[in-house]
Amino acid sequence: MKDWVFNNFWIKVISLVLAIITWFYVNGELEKNNRLASKFYGSELYKSYLDENSQEQPAPEKKTKNKGYVTENK
C-alpha cells in the first residue's frame, strides 16, 4: 500500500495540481459565459431582436411518416 502511494509521488502531485487548476479555469469560463448570456437575454438588444423576428412567417412543418426509424428503400 505504501508503495502504491509513494511510487512516482511527484508526478501524482503535479497531476493533481494541474487537474485542480484546469477545474478552476473551466468553472470560471462557464460562470463567465452564464453571466454574459444572462446580460444578453435581459437586454434591450435581445428584446428588439425578438420583435424583429416575430413578424417573420414560421417555417413550414415537414410532413413525414417516418418517426426517426431507419427504413429500407424498396
TORRO-817586 format. One record per atom (N, C-alpha, C): atom name; x, y, z; residue number from 1. Coordinates in steps of 0.1 Angstrom, whole numbers, plus 5000, padded with zeros to 4 digits. Atoms other than C-alpha are relative to their C-alpha. Last residue first. Example, Ala and Ser with C-alpha at 12.3 -4.5 7.8 and 13.67 -1.06 7.14 Angstrom:
2
at,east,north,up,i
N,4991,4989,5000,2
CA,5137,4989,5071,2
C,4992,5011,5008,2
N,5009,4988,5000,1
CA,5123,4955,5078,1
C,5009,5012,5000,1
END
This chain:
74
at,east,north,up,i
N,5003,5012,5009,74
CA,4624,4992,4480,74
C,4998,5004,4986,74
N,5007,4996,5013,73
CA,4640,5018,4502,73
C,4999,4988,4991,73
N,4994,5003,5012,72
CA,4648,5005,4537,72
C,4992,5005,4988,72
N,5008,5009,5008,71
CA,4637,5022,4568,71
C,5008,4997,4987,71
N,4993,5003,5013,70
CA,4657,5037,4596,70
C,4991,4990,4992,70
N,4995,5013,5002,69
CA,4634,5050,4624,69
C,5006,4998,4986,69
N,4986,5001,4996,68
CA,4632,5087,4631,68
C,5005,4986,4999,68
N,4998,4993,4987,67
CA,4594,5090,4631,67
C,5014,4998,5005,67
N,4990,5006,4993,66
CA,4589,5082,4594,66
C,5003,5008,5013,66
N,5005,5011,4993,65
CA,4556,5093,4582,65
C,5010,4993,5009,65
N,4994,5013,5003,64
CA,4569,5127,4572,64
C,4993,4989,5008,64
N,5010,5011,4998,63
CA,4552,5160,4569,63
C,5007,4987,4996,63
N,4997,5011,5009,62
CA,4578,5187,4575,62
C,4990,4989,5003,62
N,4997,5013,4994,61
CA,4563,5217,4591,61
C,5003,4990,4990,61
N,5011,5011,5002,60
CA,4565,5250,4573,60
C,5005,4987,5007,60
N,4996,5010,5010,59
CA,4589,5276,4588,59
C,4989,4989,4999,59
N,4993,5012,4995,58
CA,4572,5303,4607,58
C,5003,4990,4989,58
N,5008,5011,5001,57
CA,4565,5336,4588,57
C,5007,4988,5006,57
N,4997,5009,5011,56
CA,4585,5365,4600,56
C,4990,4988,5001,56
N,5009,4996,5011,55
CA,4570,5392,4623,55
C,5002,4990,4988,55
N,5013,5006,4997,54
CA,4585,5376,4654,54
C,4990,5003,4989,54
N,5001,5014,5006,53
CA,4620,5382,4640,53
C,4986,4994,5003,53
N,4998,5000,5015,52
CA,4620,5420,4645,52
C,4997,4986,4994,52
N,5011,4992,5006,51
CA,4604,5419,4680,51
C,5001,4999,4985,51
N,5012,5008,5000,50
CA,4627,5391,4691,50
C,4989,5007,4993,50
N,4998,5012,5010,49
CA,4658,5410,4680,49
C,4988,4992,5000,49
N,5003,4994,5013,48
CA,4644,5442,4698,48
C,5002,4989,4989,48
N,5015,4998,5002,47
CA,4641,5421,4730,47
C,4997,5006,4986,47
N,5006,5013,5002,46
CA,4677,5408,4726,46
C,4985,5002,4998,46
N,4996,5005,5013,45
CA,4691,5443,4721,45
C,4993,4987,4997,45
N,5009,4995,5010,44
CA,4670,5456,4750,44
C,5004,4995,4986,44
N,4998,4987,5005,43
CA,4689,5434,4774,43
C,4990,5004,4989,43
N,5008,4990,4993,42
CA,4677,5406,4796,42
C,5002,5013,4994,42
N,5014,5004,5001,41
CA,4689,5378,4773,41
C,4991,5010,5007,41
N,5005,4998,5013,40
CA,4723,5395,4768,40
C,4985,4997,4999,40
N,5000,4986,5003,39
CA,4731,5400,4805,39
C,4994,5002,4986,39
N,5011,4994,4992,38
CA,4720,5365,4813,38
C,5000,5015,4997,38
N,5013,5004,5006,37
CA,4742,5351,4785,37
C,4988,5007,5007,37
N,5002,4993,5013,36
CA,4772,5371,4796,36
C,4987,4997,4994,36
N,5002,4986,4997,35
CA,4769,5359,4832,35
C,4997,5008,4987,35
N,5014,4999,4994,34
CA,4764,5323,4821,34
C,4997,5015,5003,34
N,5010,5002,5011,33
CA,4795,5325,4799,33
C,4986,5002,5004,33
N,4999,4988,5008,32
CA,4816,5340,4827,32
C,4990,4999,4989,32
N,5007,4989,4993,31
CA,4804,5312,4850,31
C,5000,5013,4992,31
N,5015,5002,5001,30
CA,4813,5286,4824,30
C,4993,5010,5007,30
N,5004,4998,5013,29
CA,4848,5301,4820,29
C,4985,4998,4998,29
N,5000,4986,5002,28
CA,4854,5302,4857,28
C,4994,5004,4986,28
N,5012,4995,4992,27
CA,4844,5265,4861,27
C,4999,5015,4998,27
N,5012,5004,5007,26
CA,4868,5256,4832,26
C,4988,5006,5008,26
N,5001,4993,5012,25
CA,4897,5275,4848,25
C,4987,4998,4993,25
N,5004,4986,4997,24
CA,4890,5262,4883,24
C,4999,5008,4987,24
N,5014,5000,4996,23
CA,4889,5226,4870,23
C,4996,5015,5003,23
N,5009,5001,5011,22
CA,4921,5231,4850,22
C,4985,5001,5004,22
N,4999,4988,5008,21
CA,4940,5244,4880,21
C,4990,5000,4988,21
N,5007,4990,4993,20
CA,4927,5215,4901,20
C,5000,5013,4993,20
N,5015,5003,5001,19
CA,4937,5189,4875,19
C,4992,5011,5007,19
N,5005,4996,5013,18
CA,4971,5206,4871,18
C,4985,4997,4998,18
N,5000,4985,5001,17
CA,4977,5204,4909,17
C,4995,5005,4986,17
N,5010,4995,4992,16
CA,4967,5167,4910,16
C,4999,5016,4999,16
N,5013,5003,5007,15
CA,4989,5158,4881,15
C,4988,5006,5008,15
N,5001,4991,5012,14
CA,5019,5176,4897,14
C,4987,4998,4993,14
N,5002,4987,4994,13
CA,5013,5157,4930,13
C,4998,5010,4989,13
N,5014,5000,4995,12
CA,5010,5124,4912,12
C,4996,5014,5005,12
N,5008,5000,5012,11
CA,5042,5130,4892,11
C,4985,5001,5004,11
N,5001,4986,5005,10
CA,5058,5140,4925,10
C,4992,5001,4987,10
N,5007,4991,4991,9
CA,5049,5107,4942,9
C,4999,5014,4993,9
N,5002,4988,5009,8
CA,5060,5084,4914,8
C,4992,5011,5007,8
N,4993,5003,5013,7
CA,5057,5054,4938,7
C,4996,5011,4990,7
N,4988,4993,5001,6
CA,5047,5069,4972,6
C,5008,4997,4987,6
N,5001,4986,4998,5
CA,5011,5059,4973,5
C,5012,5008,4996,5
N,5010,4995,5009,4
CA,5012,5024,4958,4
C,4999,5016,5001,4
N,4993,4998,5013,3
CA,5045,5017,4976,3
C,4990,5006,4990,3
N,4991,4988,4999,2
CA,5028,5024,5009,2
C,5007,5002,4986,2
N,5008,4988,5000,1
CA,5000,5000,5000,1
C,5009,5013,5000,1
END
